[in-house]
Amino acid sequence: MFKIFTRTTHITLLALAIVLVSAFGFTAIASAQGDVCPSGGSWVKVEGINAQSYTYTAPSGKLIVETCYKAGTTLVYNVINPGVSSITVTSTVWNPTENNYQNISHASFRLADPPTPTPTQPTPTQPTPTQPTPTQPTPTQPTPTQPTPTQPPVIQVTPQSTPAPVIAPATGSPSGPGTLITAASSVLGLSGISLGIWLKRRKM
């Protein structure tokens, strides 16, 4: 009787294990088949791809920062850092039955705003000290001066004219010994008078 109980217990436990394995296996497969890539919010979902790769371009002013695609029963996520404006997702899920990669049924792309550039503070520049350039004095050549020739002063000599003694013309014949004697006597007489006047002035 003990053996019968033991055998029955084994059969019952084995049947229960089979039922549990079958139940959990179906749940896992159903869960995988029911999972899809996210949609809404910052995610944009594209349905009906049915290809091994797909290229998506983000709207203007947005960047793609994460992707998700479903191939067969597998979801594949990929984080993109830094974000990009366009990306191509390619299936990496192998299908051993068809000896090929599974086609992508749908894909989702998470969008974000571009990062705000950090303002850079200008680096203060130190003024470069400038060394004064030594200036060489320019030698000056003395200009030779030519002596200005001086003209000797011109002394004007004004000749003093001595009045000639007036000789009274003799009357009579203009020629002859008598005329010459008369003229000579007159000159001597005048000379005597002049000498007398001069001597008188000296005595005074």
Buried (B, 14 or more C-beta within 10 A) or exposed (E): EEEEEEEEEEEEEEEEEEEEEEEEEEEEEEEEEEEBBBEEEBBBBBEEBEEBBBEBEBEEEBBBBBBBBBBBBBBBEEEBEEBEBEBEBBBEBBEEEEEEBBBBBBBBBBBBEEEEEEEEEEEEEEEEEEEEEEEEEEEEEEEEEEEEEEEEEEEEEEEEEEEEEEEEEBEEEEEEEEBEEBBEEBEEEBEEEEEEEEEEEEEE
